Amino acid sequence: MTFRSASRVLGGLTLGAFVITITLEPRDAVASSPAEEDSAQSALAGWSNWEPIGTPQGYNSEPVGVVAENPGRLHALAMIPQAPNGLMINTLSNGLWSGWQVVPTAPQSHSFSGVSTRSGRIDVVGTTFARADQTTSIVYGWYDNGSWSNWVEFGDRDLSIHGATITAWKSAPTFHVFATDRFGKARHKSGSGGSNPANWSSWGTVDIVGEPSTWVEELQAVSSEPGRIELIGRGANNTVLFKSYSAGRWTAWQSLGGPVRQIGGISSWGPGRLDVFMQGTDTRNYHKYYQNGVWSGWEPITSAPYVRVDVPRSVSWGPGRIDLIGAGGMPDRWDVAHQFFQQ
């Protein structure tokens, strides 16, 4: 599928697409048997190839984000290093990408994650760059019916540089924000949104009584249905860790296997269905799904035409549909790229 480019102003300055030339790290050597190659090809059914969606000036493979607002309407989020306003957004609607737009109120931050609870509304979190004392904090802002809010800082400076993630229960709505502190503990904050501190809880943990101390980072979260949260992260032994929340309590962390180079994303197209993505240490991207109470094995998905695609974030706008946004690496450049699965 080929998407045409369009231009649209979203709360600020309209920019064209640029490409920056860089040199990729050497790709890890991968030894594959014919059986492994056949398995890899069979796992590609239903997946498109990756397509570039325009590369903002200064982009250099930083983590990206993706938000599904409505069926057929996506928002890609990208961070531009050292820019006064660090967040840019590119919207897919009716088969057209808008082109990258500056979010004029966003602070200089990175690792943005977003969620939409209704048409015309996007809520986004990011992580500030490390200060002189090596502390960071989480920033939060939202887009509502044509304009961006001022951004607020949640205030806890004991959070790591590994980014934050946000999900929501759409009824109400209730937002859930997750980040890792400097000691490798997953932290959680929830609230009804907005800038009033009274609307938000303090930072808590997701640990349960008797659970062994677990180092986890690169958190990603989704809510497959109201009252549930599913959370993944990278463990200290480079495996994908998973835990869930329902009926008022968290499960213990469980391993989904590995080895993992980067956590990708987690998405759900409905109750009882989860899709998890990672980049393995062989720099291939892998997909695992949960359905009818059972986890599948890890299956490879294509990086074509790229050498590799880093941090593939995932989202679903409806049953049988998954969209990925990632950093597509070629020998001479990085692109922000899009891939989708259609059942």
N, C-alpha and C positions, 0 to 999 in steps of 0.2 A: 504494500500500500504506500502511496506517495502523498504526503501532505503538502499543500501549497502554503506559502507564507502570507500573512496579512499583517496589518498594522492597526493598533488600537491603543488609546491612552487609558490607563487604569490608575487613577489617582496620582498622576504625575507625568514624568518625562517619558517620551517615546524614543526608543533607541533602535537602531538597526542591529543586524547580527554580524558578529566578527568572529574570526578564528585566530587563536594564538598558537604559535609553533613552539613545541617543546620536544624533549627527548624522553621516551619511555624508559623505565627501568627494564633491565633484561628480564624476559619472561622465564619463569621457572621451567626447567626441563620436565617433560611429561612423557612417560613410557606407557603406551596403550597397546593391548593385544587386539587382534581382529574382533574377538568377541566383545570387548569393551567398546570398540568403535561402532559395531552393529547396534549395541545397546544404546549408545549415545544418539545414533541417528533415529532409532525408534522412539526415543523420548522427545523428539522435536515436534511430533505431530501436534498441530493446533497452535504452535507458536509462530509469530511473524519473525522476520529478521529485525534487527535494530535499525532505526532511522534517526538521523540527526534532526534536532528541532531548533537549530540555531545556537550559536555559542556566544554568550555575552563577552564583551571586551574584558580581558583580564582573567577569564575563567581558567582554572588549572587543576582540574580533577577533584575539586573539593566535594564533600558529600552533598547530595541533592535531596529534595523531598518531593512528594506528590500528594495531591488532595483530589478526591472525587466529590464534586458538588452535586451533580445530577447525572443520569445516564447520558453519555456522550460529551460530558463537560468535565475536563480535568484542569488542574493547575499544577505546573511544574515550578519548584522553588529552587533557586541557586544562590550561593554566596559568592561575592566578589571580594577577594582579599584587598585590604587596605582602602577600600572605597568608603567615602563618608557615610553613605547609606548602603549597608552590606547586603540587603536582600533584593533580588529581582524575581519577577514572576512571569510566566509564559502560559497562556490559557488556550486549551484546545476546546473549540466549540463548533459543532456542525462540520467537522473534518478539517477545520482551519486552525493553525496555531497563530496566536495574536502577534508574536514577536516579544522579545524581552522588554519588560517595563520596570523601571526603578520604583520601589516602594519608598516614598519620600520620607516617611516618619521612622523607618526602621533603623535601629542603632547598628553599629559595627559589631556584628556577631557572626556565628557560623552554625552549621549542623541544624538547619531549620527543619521543623516537622509541623504538619498542619492537619486539620480535620474540619469537615463541614457538617453542621447539624441541620441546615435548611438551605433552600435556594437563596443566593445572595449573601451568604455568611461564610467566612473562613476564619478560623482561629489558629494562630501560629505561635510556636515557641522556638527559641534559639538559645545558644550559649555564648556568653561574652568571651572575648579572648582573655588569656591569662594576664592578670595585673602584675605589678612588680613583686607582690608577695605571693605570686603563683596561685591566687584564688580566682575563681570564676563564679558566675551566677547565671540564673536563667532569666531570660526576658520574654515578655508575652505581649502580643498585639493582635488585633482583629480587623477584618474588612467586613463592612456591613452596608449593603445597598448603595455602593458607589464611592465610599471613602474609607480610608484607613484611620484607625485610632492612633493616639499617642501610645507609645510602648511603656510598659511598666516592668520594673525589676522585682523579682520575687524576694530578694533580700538575703537569702542564705548564701554566703560566700564559701561554703565548705563543699561545693559541688565540683566534680571533675571536668576536664576538658573534653570528655567523650560524648557530649551532646545530650539533648533531652528529646523526649517523644511525647506526643499528646494524642489521646483518643477521647471518645465521648459517648455517653448514653444520650441518644437524641431526644427522648422524652424528658422534658423538664427545661433545658438540657443540663447534664452534669459532665464537667470536663475532668479528665484524669491526666496528670502530668507525671512523668517518671524521669529520673536522672540518677547517676551514680556518684556517690561522694568520694572523697579522696582515699577512703579506706576500702573501696570496692563494694560498698553496700548499695543496693538498689533503694532509692528513696521515692516517695509518692506524695503528691499533693492533689487535692480535688476541690472543686468549687463550681459555682454557677456562671463564672466568667465576669468580665469587666475589671475595672481598675480598683474597685473598693476592696481593701484588704479583708474586710468583714465577709466578703463573698467566698473567701478561700480558706481552706484548712492550713494548719502548719505542716511542715514536712514530716512524714512518718516513714516507717519501713514496711517492707512486704514480707518480712521474716515471720515464721510461725514458731511456736514454743517447741523446743527440742530440735529444731532444724540446725544441722551443722553450719558453721560460718562459711559463706560462699562468696568468693570474689566474682563479680559479674560486671561487664561493661558493654557499651554499644547497644543500649536497650532500644527495643522497638515494641510497640503495643498496638492492639486492636480490640474492639469490642464486637463480638460476633452476634450479640443480642443484648437487650437491656438487662442490666444486673450482672453481666459477665464481662471480664477483662482477660485477655490473653497476652502474655508478656514473654519476649525472648531476649537473650543477650549472649555475649561470648564469655565463657568461663575461663578460669586461669589455665586450664589444660587444653585450650583451643577447641572446645566442643561447643555446640549450640545448646544453651540451657533454656528450659521452658517452665513456666508456672502459670496458673490461672486462678481467677477469683470468681466465686459464685456463692450464693446463699450466705453472704456475709463473711466468708473466710477465704484465705489463700491456701493453695496446695504447696507442697514442698517443691523445690527445684528438681527437675528431671533432665537427663541428658537426651538430646535428639541425635547425637553423634557428631562426627566431624572427619578429619580436622578442618577447621575453618580459618581462613585468612581474614575475612571481613563478614560481619553480619550484614545481610541485605535488608529484608523487610518481612513483615507479617501482615496478611490481609484475610478478609473473610467475605464470601459472597452470600452468606446466610447462616442461620443457626446450624451448628453441627459441622460446619466446613471451615477449615483453616488452610492457608497456603503460606509456607515459610521458604525464604530464599537466603542463600549464602554464597560467598565466593570461597572455594576451597583453596588449599595451599598450592594446588596445581594451576591456579588462576582461572579455572573454569567456574561458571555459575551453576548452582544446583538448586533443585526444587523438591520439597517434601510437602505432602498434604495430609490432612486429617479429615476423615469422613466416616460416618457410621460407627464412631467409637474406635477407629483403627488408624494408626499412622502408616503411611506408605514408606518405602525406602527413599533414599536420595536419588534423583534422576537429573542428568545434565540437561541444560538448555543452551541454545546457541548463543554465541557472542558475535556471530557474523553480522556485518562485515568487519567488525573490530578485532584487534589482537586480543583485547580483553575488555570487560565492562566492570568497573568498580561500583561498589555500594548500590546494588540494584534495589531501590525502594519500591514497594508494591502497594496497590490499592485495587479495590473492586467496586464497580458501580452497579453490579447486578449479577444474577445467577449465570454461571458459566463464563464470566468475563474477568480477566486480570490484566492490569496495566502496570508496567514497570518503567521507571525513570532511572537512568544511571549515567555514569561518566564513561563514555566510550573512548578507548585509547587506540590511536593509530601511531605508527612510527614517528609521524611528524606533528601530531596535535592531539588534543582532547576535545571531544564534543559532549554536550548534553544530549542524550539520546533516549528514544522511546521504543518500547517493545510491548506487544500485547498477546494474550492468549484468548481465543474464542472457542468455546466448546461447541 
